[in-house]
Amino acid sequence: MKTSQQLREELSSIDRRPYPAYKSLAGEYRFPGYILSIDHVQGDPFAAPSHLHVRLGHDTCGFPAAYYQNEPARTALEDYLLRRFCDEVRQYSFRAHGSGKSGLISVSSPGQEILKRSSLEITSREIIARFHVGFPANGRTINAGELEKILFDFLPRAVPHAFLGKYQDAAKLQAQIFLMEDQAFLREYLERNGYAAFVKDGSVLPRESGISDRPMAGAVPFKSPDSLKIEITLPHKGPITGMGLKRGVTLIVGGGYHGKSTLLDALQMAVYPHIAGDGREYVVTDPSAVKLRSEDGRFVRDVDVSMFIRGLPSGKDTTRFSTLDASGSTSQAAGIIEAIEAGSTTFLMDEDTSATNFMVRDAFMQRVIAREKEPITPFLERARELYENAGISTILVAGSSGAFFHIADTVIQMDSYVPVDITAKAKALCPEFPLYTGTFHTVIPGTTQESAVSAPALPEAAHGQSQPASSRGSVNLKTSRQPAEDSSQRTRVSRPPAEGSSFAPDKPSPFALPSNRRVMTKDGAVHIQKNYYGRSTGRPEPLKIRVNGTDGFSLGRQDIDLRYVEQITDAEQMEALAQLLKYTVERLVDGKRTVKDCADTLWQLLSTKGFAALSDRGETSAGLALPRYQEILSCLNRYRRD
């Protein structure tokens, strides 16, 4: 290992030489208190900046060992120190001057969520911080004096203030670690006690704006209904109260702009821990929860959607369904099957972003279009079966259809951002608004006889006038009841089944979880490299990556659209997904591995080797954030392949 003085001398020796001479600086250098490593030097001042990292031993930093000996505490410390390093470095970026990216000092800038990132890693021996620097140049000539400012002036001031314990706010750091440990405890508590989600009293759910994830000033604080309120004693904060959502089917209803989607948005991002002051620190959801929606036009390959779609007029096999341009209903069905494959045990859905014909078929439509003419089994008829047979809960926002009241275990009305438990009220009204049309049974006054009307009556809306509740039709699910006591002839209404039971009056296809195995293959398009004169070299083009924020990325010449995978919260997660897909296509695809096999292999690599597994040289680069297993599988599923 070289000394910092040797680095200074090397810098002086290459000053004003052509830019590629910077590459001679690659290596490690010992500075007072830390080691600086120049890992990769850019080839041009206008190219992507150079990769560097610093390493500091725990004895130098001086943090208590308890802060990095368990996973929640270590992740909290990594996040805290990365934010400190970002704050320190920001004041020096571009203070060294030159052409192109000269003088840039770039460090990951975390948002409201705490994510595992490659930019800051804590091992059993040391702290490693990775970042990017634009090596200065005048045109394409080295400006060593400006790089010397960065390496010998700016970094020696920023690194100690970011990573040495004596410069930190001890109370703030301890609070972040305690918060992370409390959040981990809360997740374990929910899993042990059969809850899908929890929202603490006093939480601030609304966000500042559509482009800001910060809490809204003056927002109505969350207050749990008494009937859903639970108390949990956390290891550090102590007792807290809030709304606990039991596993099953939960319905969130209410008028427009009253906070339905705001609550769902908070729950979908509660798969991640949040920083103090976010307002959602103690909002926690099943970590496997997946937000599902329709995605018109998405690619689907060999997905068994027969649970929801079968008997297509074209005769197409829906146990291995493929399309380059899925409809809203087909894409949502495929998304659910893929989420089941990913091991999700909670579905989050919003009626506004779902395909209407996939979610429910009302009584009128069932009367007009017979069951045998409709290939779609709506989600309404599967939601309870998914919970009872597969343990998959659903949290659904509904604003227009009341059909889901019949199958819900819990119904929450959002009223001016205040939740109200209206489960009992909704269930009491269900008999008046039967779920399906069916055979009507006429009770003959003064007898115990019933006769069936030959054709089911249309719902009241079809007649253009209201009917009394006693004349509305329903499916005859149980044995005949005793006749009414009054003397007038009236139509008997069969009540829906007891809360929590499954029923399917129009006899949809039998419930069965998908079981087909989809083989992972490559994009069949072969793009040949061309030389300077545009002539073919006979070699395939290397797969280049271009990331588009949190919307998706391109791999080679294919665009992977992930706009509707809504729980990707950071562009660095998207960068990691791009690297993971590239690794899959280049190293894992063999015509035998399934999509899930590939996802399992990737997850195992990340768990054992970290982000270094994605590099040919076994090195970890800055700018990656860990996605969930669910997002990895979603990414693989959207890669168009043969």
Secondary structure in CASP SS format (residue, H / E / C, confidence):
PFRMAT SS
TARGET T0000
AUTHOR 0000-0000-0000
METHOD secondary structure of the structure
MODEL  1
M C 1.00
K E 1.00
T E 1.00
S H 1.00
Q H 1.00
Q H 1.00
L H 1.00
R H 1.00
E H 1.00
E H 1.00
L H 1.00
S H 1.00
S H 1.00
I H 1.00
D C 1.00
R C 1.00
R C 1.00
P E 1.00
Y H 1.00
P H 1.00
A H 1.00
Y H 1.00
K H 1.00
S H 1.00
L H 1.00
A C 1.00
G E 1.00
E E 1.00
Y E 1.00
R E 1.00
F E 1.00
P C 1.00
G C 1.00
Y E 1.00
I E 1.00
L E 1.00
S E 1.00
I E 1.00
D E 1.00
H E 1.00
V C 1.00
Q C 1.00
G C 1.00
D C 1.00
P C 1.00
F C 1.00
A C 1.00
A C 1.00
P C 1.00
S E 1.00
H E 1.00
L E 1.00
H E 1.00
V E 1.00
R E 1.00
L E 1.00
G E 1.00
H H 1.00
D H 1.00
T H 1.00
C H 1.00
G C 1.00
F C 1.00
P C 1.00
A H 1.00
A H 1.00
Y H 1.00
Y C 1.00
Q C 1.00
N C 1.00
E H 1.00
P H 1.00
A H 1.00
R H 1.00
T H 1.00
A H 1.00
L H 1.00
E H 1.00
D H 1.00
Y H 1.00
L H 1.00
L H 1.00
R H 1.00
R H 1.00
F H 1.00
C H 1.00
D H 1.00
E H 1.00
V H 1.00
R H 1.00
Q C 1.00
Y C 1.00
S C 1.00
F C 1.00
R C 1.00
A C 1.00
H C 1.00
G C 1.00
S C 1.00
G C 1.00
K C 1.00
S C 1.00
G C 1.00
L C 1.00
I E 1.00
S E 1.00
V C 1.00
S C 1.00
S C 1.00
P C 1.00
G C 1.00
Q C 1.00
E E 1.00
I C 1.00
L C 1.00
K C 1.00
R E 1.00
S C 1.00
S C 1.00
L E 1.00
E E 1.00
I E 1.00
T C 1.00
S C 1.00
R C 1.00
E E 1.00
I E 1.00
I E 1.00
A E 1.00
R E 1.00
F E 1.00
H E 1.00
V E 1.00
G C 1.00
F C 1.00
P C 1.00
A E 1.00
N E 1.00
G C 1.00
R C 1.00
T E 1.00
I E 1.00
N C 1.00
A H 1.00
G H 1.00
E H 1.00
L H 1.00
E H 1.00
K H 1.00
I H 1.00
L H 1.00
F H 1.00
D H 1.00
F H 1.00
L H 1.00
P H 1.00
R H 1.00
A H 1.00
V H 1.00
P H 1.00
H H 1.00
A H 1.00
F H 1.00
L C 1.00
G H 1.00
K H 1.00
Y H 1.00
Q C 1.00
D C 1.00
A H 1.00
A H 1.00
K H 1.00
L H 1.00
Q H 1.00
A H 1.00
Q H 1.00
I H 1.00
F H 1.00
L H 1.00
M H 1.00
E H 1.00
D H 1.00
Q H 1.00
A H 1.00
F H 1.00
L H 1.00
R H 1.00
E H 1.00
Y H 1.00
L H 1.00
E H 1.00
R H 1.00
N C 1.00
G C 1.00
Y E 1.00
A E 1.00
A E 1.00
F E 1.00
V E 1.00
K E 1.00
D C 1.00
G C 1.00
S C 1.00
V C 1.00
L C 1.00
P C 1.00
R E 1.00
E E 1.00
S E 1.00
G C 1.00
I C 1.00
S E 1.00
D E 1.00
R E 1.00
P E 1.00
M C 1.00
A C 1.00
G C 1.00
A C 1.00
V C 1.00
P C 1.00
F C 1.00
K C 1.00
S C 1.00
P C 1.00
D H 1.00
S H 1.00
L H 1.00
K E 1.00
I E 1.00
E E 1.00
I E 1.00
T E 1.00
L E 1.00
P C 1.00
H C 1.00
K C 1.00
G E 1.00
P E 1.00
I E 1.00
T E 1.00
G E 1.00
M E 1.00
G E 1.00
L E 1.00
K E 1.00
R C 1.00
G C 1.00
V E 1.00
T E 1.00
L E 1.00
I E 1.00
V E 1.00
G C 1.00
G C 1.00
G C 1.00
Y C 1.00
H C 1.00
G C 1.00
K H 1.00
S H 1.00
T H 1.00
L H 1.00
L H 1.00
D H 1.00
A H 1.00
L H 1.00
Q H 1.00
M H 1.00
A C 1.00
V C 1.00
Y C 1.00
P C 1.00
H E 1.00
I C 1.00
A C 1.00
G C 1.00
D C 1.00
G C 1.00
R C 1.00
E C 1.00
Y C 1.00
V E 1.00
V E 1.00
T E 1.00
D C 1.00
P C 1.00
S C 1.00
A C 1.00
V E 1.00
K E 1.00
L E 1.00
R C 1.00
S C 1.00
E C 1.00
D C 1.00
G C 1.00
R C 1.00
F C 1.00
V E 1.00
R E 1.00
D E 1.00
V E 1.00
D C 1.00
V C 1.00
S C 1.00
M C 1.00
F C 1.00
I E 1.00
R C 1.00
G C 1.00
L C 1.00
P C 1.00
S C 1.00
G C 1.00
K C 1.00
D C 1.00
T H 1.00
T H 1.00
R H 1.00
F E 1.00
S E 1.00
T E 1.00
L C 1.00
D C 1.00
A C 1.00
S C 1.00
G H 1.00
S H 1.00
T H 1.00
S H 1.00
Q H 1.00
A H 1.00
A H 1.00
G H 1.00
I H 1.00
I H 1.00
E H 1.00
A H 1.00
I H 1.00
E H 1.00
A C 1.00
G C 1.00
S C 1.00
T C 1.00
T E 1.00
F E 1.00
L E 1.00
M E 1.00
D E 1.00
E H 1.00
D H 1.00
T H 1.00
S C 1.00
A C 1.00
T H 1.00
N H 1.00
F H 1.00
M H 1.00
V C 1.00
R C 1.00
D C 1.00
A H 1.00
F H 1.00
M H 1.00
Q H 1.00
R H 1.00
V H 1.00
I C 1.00
A C 1.00
R H 1.00
E H 1.00
K H 1.00
E C 1.00
P C 1.00
I E 1.00
T C 1.00
P C 1.00
F H 1.00
L H 1.00
E H 1.00
R C 1.00
A H 1.00
R H 1.00
E H 1.00
L H 1.00
Y H 1.00
E H 1.00
N H 1.00
A H 1.00
G C 1.00
I C 1.00
S E 1.00
T E 1.00
I E 1.00
L E 1.00
V E 1.00
A C 1.00
G C 1.00
S C 1.00
S C 1.00
G C 1.00
A H 1.00
F H 1.00
F H 1.00
H H 1.00
I C 1.00
A C 1.00
D C 1.00
T E 1.00
V E 1.00
I E 1.00
Q E 1.00
M E 1.00
D E 1.00
S C 1.00
Y C 1.00
V E 1.00
P E 1.00
V E 1.00
D E 1.00
I C 1.00
T H 1.00
A H 1.00
K H 1.00
A H 1.00
K H 1.00
A H 1.00
L H 1.00
C H 1.00
P H 1.00
E H 1.00
F C 1.00
P C 1.00
L C 1.00
Y C 1.00
T C 1.00
G C 1.00
T C 1.00
F C 1.00
H E 1.00
T E 1.00
V E 1.00
I C 1.00
P C 1.00
G C 1.00
T C 1.00
T C 1.00
Q C 1.00
E E 1.00
S E 1.00
A E 1.00
V C 1.00
S C 1.00
A C 1.00
P C 1.00
A C 1.00
L C 1.00
P C 1.00
E H 1.00
A H 1.00
A H 1.00
H H 1.00
G C 1.00
Q C 1.00
S C 1.00
Q C 1.00
P C 1.00
A H 1.00
S H 1.00
S H 1.00
R C 1.00
G C 1.00
S C 1.00
V C 1.00
N C 1.00
L C 1.00
K C 1.00
T C 1.00
S C 1.00
R C 1.00
Q C 1.00
P C 1.00
A C 1.00
E C 1.00
D C 1.00
S C 1.00
S C 1.00
Q C 1.00
R E 1.00
T E 1.00
R E 1.00
V C 1.00
S C 1.00
R C 1.00
P C 1.00
P C 1.00
A C 1.00
E C 1.00
G C 1.00
S C 1.00
S C 1.00
F C 1.00
A C 1.00
P C 1.00
D C 1.00
K C 1.00
P C 1.00
S C 1.00
P C 1.00
F C 1.00
A C 1.00
L C 1.00
P C 1.00
S C 1.00
N C 1.00
R C 1.00
R C 1.00
V E 1.00
M C 1.00
T C 1.00
K C 1.00
D C 1.00
G C 1.00
A C 1.00
V C 1.00
H C 1.00
I E 1.00
Q E 1.00
K E 1.00
N C 1.00
Y C 1.00
Y C 1.00
G C 1.00
R C 1.00
S E 1.00
T E 1.00
G E 1.00
R E 1.00
P E 1.00
E C 1.00
P C 1.00
L C 1.00
K C 1.00
I E 1.00
R E 1.00
V E 1.00
N E 1.00
G C 1.00
T C 1.00
D C 1.00
G E 1.00
F E 1.00
S E 1.00
L E 1.00
G C 1.00
R C 1.00
Q E 1.00
D E 1.00
I E 1.00
D E 1.00
L C 1.00
R C 1.00
Y C 1.00
V C 1.00
E C 1.00
Q C 1.00
I C 1.00
T C 1.00
D C 1.00
A H 1.00
E H 1.00
Q H 1.00
M H 1.00
E H 1.00
A H 1.00
L H 1.00
A H 1.00
Q H 1.00
L H 1.00
L H 1.00
K H 1.00
Y H 1.00
T H 1.00
V H 1.00
E H 1.00
R H 1.00
L H 1.00
V C 1.00
D C 1.00
G C 1.00
K C 1.00
R C 1.00
T E 1.00
V H 1.00
K H 1.00
D H 1.00
C H 1.00
A H 1.00
D H 1.00
T H 1.00
L H 1.00
W H 1.00
Q H 1.00
L H 1.00
L H 1.00
S H 1.00
T H 1.00
K H 1.00
G H 1.00
F H 1.00
A H 1.00
A H 1.00
L H 1.00
S C 1.00
D C 1.00
R C 1.00
G C 1.00
E C 1.00
T C 1.00
S C 1.00
A C 1.00
G C 1.00
L C 1.00
A E 1.00
L C 1.00
P C 1.00
R C 1.00
Y H 1.00
Q H 1.00
E H 1.00
I H 1.00
L H 1.00
S H 1.00
C H 1.00
L H 1.00
N H 1.00
R C 1.00
Y C 1.00
R C 1.00
R C 1.00
D C 1.00
END
